[in-house]
Amino acid sequence: MYQLALQGTIALAIALIESFEGIEYQAYTDQVGVPTICAGLTQYPDGTPVQIGDKCSAPVCRAYLQTMLEEQYVPALIRIPGWDRLGKCRKAALLSFAWNMGPNFYGREGFESITSVLARGAKNPEAYDEIPSTLSKYVYANGRALEGLRIRRAEEGRIWQRESDGTMLYDCNLATFLKKAPIPSKFLSNDGKLGFQPGERLEVVAVDEIPEDSHQWVTLKETGERWALYRPHWSIWSESRAKDGNDDGLIDWGDFSAKVSRHLTVGEILQWDSRRRPDSGSEIERELIALATQYDFITEAWGGPLGVTSGYRPEPINYEVGGKPGSFHTKGMALDIYPVGESCSVFHKWLSRRWSGGLGDGCNLGFVHIDIRDEGRFHPRADARPCCTWGY
C-alpha cells in the first residue's frame, strides 16, 4: 500500500515541479548562477554536479526526477510528524517545496515557521490551515525576494488547501456520548465518555471512518481532542456553501455540501475526508454517480431519510483505516447506509426484496451494506433478490 500511495504522490509532485521549473535539456545557469538542467537539477542522482555543456533527453530528465524524489526526498520527508496521514496533494506540495529548498528542511535553522506548523498539525489538523501563509515566507534566494518563488509558493499553498476539510458541524439528534473507544457506552468509565443532549453542537476539523461500524473518530476544533461517536445519533453539516455542482455541470468534489445526486452529498460519499476525492471523468467517479442514483431510488421508495456510515475509501486510505483489501468501497461501488430514526432490521428486510446487487446485514452495528456489483440496482417492486449476501 505504501508503494501505491507513493506512485500517486510522485506523479503529482513531478507535474508540479516540472510546471514550476520548466524542462531544459541543455545545461544553463539559474537565477543565482548555478549550472542547472532538466527540471531544476543542479546535480544528478549519483551526486555528480551539473556542468555547462551537459545535455539530456526528455525520458532521461523524467527518470532523474523520479529517482531523486523516491530515493533522496521521500526518505527525508517521511520523518515529518503526520506525513503518513497527509494525502497525495499535501505530500506533493511538500515535495515541491523540498525540491526547491532542500530535502532536509524540516527542523533546520531558517525553517522554524514551517517546522512549527507541521509539528502542530500532526497533533491538531486545524493548524494545517496555516501552511499556505507560512509557505509564502520562503520566497528569498541570496537575500532577494523572487517573483517566481512567490508564484510557486502560492501554487503549492493552493494545492495544499485542496485537502483542507474545513469545519464540520455535528448536531446531536438523540441523547448520546462521545467515547474514548468505539464501544457501547456501558463499557466505558465516566472519564471515558462525554454526554450530549439533542440540540447540542460539535465543531469538528477531521473525520476518520471506522469500517464496518457506525462509529467514527472525530477531532474537535480548537482542542484537537479525538473522540469516537455513533454516527446515527448526529446530523452533519459542512460550513461550505451548499450547491448542486459547478456551472459547467461537473461535481465539485472539493465541496462537502455539493450534491452528487438528489439525496446524496459529496461529504457523505467521501465521509468528510477530502483526501478521498476522485478525479473528474474517472471510472471511479462514474461508479460513484451510478451508486448515488441507486441511493436516490432507495431513499424515495423508502419514504424517509437515510444516513451513510461508509462511502468511497480509496487505497491506501482503505488500508489506513482497516478496511478489507479489494473492498467494493475502494472501487466507488459501495455504501453502508441506515434509516434515520427507524429500525435497521426492518429496513434491511424491506431492501433485501428490492435490491439485486451485493447486500450485507450489519444492523447489529447500525447499518446495511449495498454495492452495485453485477450491475446491481434497486427494483421498486418486491421481486428482486440480492446477488450476494455481504461482500464488502
C-alpha positions in Angstrom: 0.0 0.0 0.0 2.9 2.3 0.7 4.1 2.0 -2.9 0.6 2.6 -4.2 0.3 5.8 -2.2 3.8 6.9 -3.3 3.0 6.4 -7.0 0.2 9.0 -6.9 2.2 11.4 -4.8 5.3 11.2 -7.0 3.3 11.6 -10.2 1.6 14.8 -8.9 4.9 16.1 -7.5 6.6 15.6 -10.8 3.8 17.5 -12.6 4.1 20.4 -10.1 7.9 20.5 -10.2 8.0 20.5 -14.0 5.4 23.2 -14.2 7.4 25.4 -11.8 10.9 24.6 -13.0 10.3 24.1 -16.7 12.3 21.5 -18.5 15.6 22.3 -20.1 17.5 19.6 -22.0 20.8 21.6 -22.1 22.5 22.9 -19.0 22.1 26.6 -18.1 22.8 28.8 -15.2 19.9 29.6 -12.9 19.0 32.9 -11.3 21.7 32.6 -8.8 24.4 31.3 -11.2 24.3 27.6 -10.5 24.5 25.2 -13.5 21.1 23.5 -13.9 19.4 21.0 -16.2 16.1 19.3 -16.7 13.5 20.3 -14.1 15.9 22.3 -11.9 18.6 19.6 -11.3 21.9 21.0 -10.1 23.3 17.5 -9.6 22.5 14.1 -10.9 21.1 11.2 -8.8 24.7 9.9 -8.3 25.7 13.3 -6.8 27.7 14.5 -9.9 27.3 18.3 -10.3 25.6 19.5 -13.5 28.1 21.3 -15.8 27.5 23.8 -18.6 27.6 21.8 -21.8 25.6 18.8 -20.4 22.6 17.6 -22.5 19.7 15.2 -21.6 16.6 13.8 -23.3 13.0 14.1 -22.0 12.8 10.5 -20.8 16.1 10.8 -19.0 15.1 14.0 -17.3 11.9 12.4 -16.1 13.7 9.4 -14.8 16.3 11.5 -13.0 13.5 13.5 -11.3 11.5 10.4 -10.2 14.6 8.6 -9.0 15.8 11.6 -6.9 12.3 12.1 -5.4 11.9 8.4 -4.4 15.5 7.9 -3.2 16.5 11.2 -1.7 13.5 13.3 -1.0 10.7 11.0 0.2 13.0 9.3 2.8 13.9 12.7 4.2 10.2 13.9 4.4 8.8 10.8 6.0 10.3 11.8 9.3 8.0 14.8 9.3 5.3 14.2 12.0 2.0 13.3 10.4 3.4 12.5 7.0 1.6 9.2 6.7 -1.8 11.0 7.3 -1.3 13.5 4.5 -3.0 12.9 1.2 -1.2 13.0 -2.1 -1.8 16.7 -2.7 -0.2 17.8 0.6 2.7 15.3 0.2 3.3 16.6 -3.4 3.2 20.2 -2.2 5.9 19.4 0.4 8.0 17.5 -2.2 7.8 20.6 -4.5 8.9 22.8 -1.6 11.7 20.4 -0.7 12.9 20.2 -4.3 13.3 23.9 -4.2 14.6 24.3 -0.6 16.3 21.0 0.1 15.0 17.7 1.3 16.1 18.1 4.9 14.4 21.4 5.5 12.3 20.1 8.4 13.8 21.2 11.7 16.7 23.1 10.1 17.7 26.6 11.0 15.8 29.1 8.8 12.7 26.8 8.6 11.4 27.3 12.1 8.0 28.5 10.9 7.1 25.6 8.6 8.6 23.1 11.1 6.3 24.5 13.8 3.1 24.4 11.8 3.8 20.8 10.5 4.5 19.7 14.1 1.4 21.3 15.4 -0.7 20.0 12.5 0.2 16.4 13.3 -1.5 16.8 16.7 -4.3 19.1 15.6 -5.2 19.2 11.9 -6.7 22.7 12.3 -3.1 24.1 12.4 -2.5 22.8 8.8 -4.6 25.7 7.5 -1.6 28.0 8.3 0.6 26.2 5.8 -0.3 28.4 2.7 0.6 31.7 4.6 3.7 30.0 6.1 4.9 28.9 2.6 4.7 32.5 1.4 7.6 33.4 3.8 10.0 31.3 1.7 10.5 33.4 -1.4 14.1 34.6 -1.0 17.2 33.5 -2.7 20.5 35.1 -1.7 18.6 37.7 0.3 16.4 38.7 -2.7 12.6 38.1 -3.0 12.0 36.5 -6.3 8.6 36.8 -8.1 9.0 33.2 -9.4 9.2 31.9 -5.9 6.2 34.0 -4.8 4.2 32.3 -7.6 5.5 28.9 -6.7 4.7 29.2 -3.0 1.2 30.4 -3.8 0.5 27.4 -6.1 2.0 25.0 -3.5 -0.4 26.6 -0.9 -3.3 26.2 -3.3 -2.5 22.5 -3.9 -2.1 22.0 -0.1 -5.6 23.5 0.6 -7.2 21.1 -1.8 -7.2 18.7 1.1 -8.5 21.1 3.7 -11.6 19.6 5.2 -12.7 22.9 6.8 -15.1 22.7 9.8 -17.9 20.1 10.0 -20.8 20.9 12.3 -22.3 17.9 14.2 -25.8 18.4 15.6 -26.9 16.0 18.3 -30.3 14.3 17.5 -30.5 11.8 20.4 -29.0 11.7 23.8 -25.7 10.2 23.3 -22.0 10.1 24.2 -18.6 10.9 22.8 -16.4 8.0 23.6 -12.7 7.2 24.1 -13.3 3.9 22.3 -15.9 2.9 19.7 -17.8 0.5 22.0 -21.1 0.6 23.9 -21.1 3.4 26.4 -22.0 1.0 29.2 -18.5 -0.5 29.0 -16.8 2.9 29.5 -16.0 4.7 32.7 -17.2 8.2 33.4 -13.8 9.5 32.2 -14.2 7.5 29.0 -17.3 9.2 27.8 -18.9 12.6 27.5 -22.7 13.1 27.4 -24.6 15.2 24.9 -28.2 16.1 24.6 -30.4 16.8 21.5 -29.7 20.3 20.1 -26.1 20.5 21.2 -23.4 21.0 18.5 -19.8 20.0 17.9 -17.3 21.7 15.6 -15.1 19.1 14.0 -11.9 19.5 11.9 -11.2 15.9 10.9 -13.2 12.7 10.5 -11.8 9.2 10.4 -14.0 6.3 9.3 -14.2 3.0 11.2 -15.0 0.4 8.5 -17.9 -2.0 9.2 -19.0 0.2 12.1 -21.4 3.1 12.6 -18.9 4.8 14.9 -16.4 7.3 13.6 -13.5 9.2 15.0 -13.7 13.0 15.1 -11.1 15.6 16.0 -12.6 18.6 17.8 -11.9 22.1 16.7 -9.5 24.2 18.9 -8.8 21.5 21.4 -7.6 18.8 19.0 -9.2 16.1 21.1 -10.1 12.9 19.3 -13.3 11.0 20.2 -15.5 8.3 18.8 -19.2 9.0 18.2 -22.1 6.9 17.0 -22.9 8.4 13.6 -26.7 7.7 13.6 -27.1 10.0 16.6 -25.8 13.0 14.8 -26.5 15.2 11.7 -23.5 16.6 9.9 -23.2 19.8 8.0 -20.3 21.5 6.2 -19.6 25.2 6.5 -19.0 25.3 2.8 -21.9 26.7 0.7 -24.4 24.1 -0.5 -24.7 23.9 -4.3 -25.6 21.3 -6.9 -22.3 21.4 -8.7 -20.2 23.7 -10.9 -21.7 25.9 -13.5 -20.3 23.5 -16.2 -22.3 20.7 -14.7 -19.4 18.9 -13.1 -19.5 17.7 -9.5 -17.4 19.8 -7.1 -15.7 17.1 -5.1 -14.0 19.8 -3.1 -17.3 21.0 -1.6 -18.7 18.6 1.0 -22.1 20.2 0.7 -22.3 19.8 -3.1 -24.8 17.3 -4.4 -23.7 14.1 -6.2 -27.4 13.2 -6.7 -30.7 14.5 -5.4 -30.3 12.9 -1.9 -26.5 12.3 -1.6 -23.8 14.8 -0.9 -20.0 14.8 -1.6 -19.5 14.8 2.2 -21.5 11.6 2.7 -19.7 9.8 -0.1 -16.2 10.9 0.9 -17.0 10.7 4.6 -15.8 14.3 5.1 -12.3 13.4 4.1 -11.0 15.4 1.1 -8.1 13.1 0.5 -10.7 10.7 -1.0 -11.9 13.0 -3.8 -11.9 11.1 -7.2 -10.5 12.5 -10.4 -13.2 14.2 -12.6 -14.0 12.0 -15.5 -12.5 8.9 -13.9 -14.1 5.4 -13.8 -14.3 5.8 -10.0 -16.4 9.0 -10.5 -18.7 7.2 -12.9 -19.3 4.4 -10.5 -20.0 6.9 -7.7 -22.6 8.7 -9.8 -24.2 5.4 -10.7 -24.2 4.4 -7.0 -25.7 7.7 -6.0 -28.5 7.3 -8.5 -29.5 4.0 -6.9 -29.3 5.5 -3.5 -31.9 8.1 -4.6 -34.2 5.4 -5.8 -33.9 3.6 -2.4 -34.5 6.9 -0.5 -37.6 7.9 -2.4 -39.1 4.4 -2.3 -38.4 4.0 1.4 -40.1 7.4 2.0 -37.8 8.6 4.8 -34.3 9.9 5.2 -31.2 7.7 5.1 -27.8 8.2 6.5 -24.4 7.0 5.4 -21.7 5.5 7.6 -19.2 4.5 4.9 -18.7 5.5 1.3 -15.8 5.7 -1.1 -12.4 5.0 0.5 -9.6 4.6 -2.0 -6.4 2.8 -1.3 -4.3 3.5 0.7 -6.9 5.1 2.9 -8.8 1.9 3.0 -5.7 0.2 4.4 -5.0 3.0 6.8 -8.5 2.8 8.4 -8.5 -1.0 8.5 -10.8 -1.8 5.6 -10.8 -5.2 3.8 -8.4 -5.3 0.7 -10.4 -5.3 -2.5 -13.5 -3.9 -0.8 -16.2 -2.6 -3.2 -15.8 0.7 -1.2 -12.4 1.1 -2.9 -14.0 0.9 -6.3 -16.6 3.6 -5.6 -19.3 0.9 -5.8 -20.5 0.6 -2.2 -22.3 2.4 0.6 -23.1 1.5 4.2 -26.5 3.1 5.0 -29.2 3.2 7.7 -32.7 4.6 8.0 -32.7 7.7 10.2 -34.8 7.2 13.3 -36.2 3.8 12.2 -35.5 0.1 12.6 -32.4 -1.0 10.7 -33.6 -4.6 10.6 -37.0 -3.6 9.1 -35.1 -1.6 6.5 -32.8 -4.5 5.6 -35.7 -6.9 5.2 -37.5 -4.4 3.0 -34.4 -3.7 0.9 -33.5 -7.4 0.5 -36.6 -7.9 -1.6 -35.8 -4.9 -3.9 -32.0 -4.9 -4.3 -30.1 -7.0 -6.9 -26.6 -6.1 -6.0 -24.4 -7.0 -3.1 -26.2 -6.7 0.2 -25.0 -7.1 3.8 -26.8 -7.1 7.1 -24.7 -5.0 9.5 -27.7 -3.9 11.6 -26.0 -5.2 14.8 -23.5 -2.4 14.1 -26.1 0.1 12.8 -26.0 -0.2 9.0 -26.9 -2.1 5.8 -24.2 -2.6 3.2 -25.1 -2.2 -0.5 -22.9 -2.4 -3.6 -23.6 -2.3 -7.3 -21.6 -5.3 -8.4 -23.0 -7.2 -11.4 -25.0 -4.0 -12.3 -26.9 -4.2 -9.0 -29.8 -1.8 -8.8 -33.0 -1.0 -7.0 -36.3 -2.6 -8.1 -39.4 -0.7 -7.0 -41.4 -3.9 -6.9 -40.6 -6.5 -4.2 -39.4 -9.2 -6.7 -35.7 -8.7 -6.7 -33.1 -10.7 -4.8 -29.6 -9.6 -3.8 -26.9 -11.2 -5.9 -24.8 -11.8 -2.8 -25.0 -11.7 0.9 -22.4 -9.4 2.5 -19.3 -9.0 0.2 -17.6 -5.8 1.3 
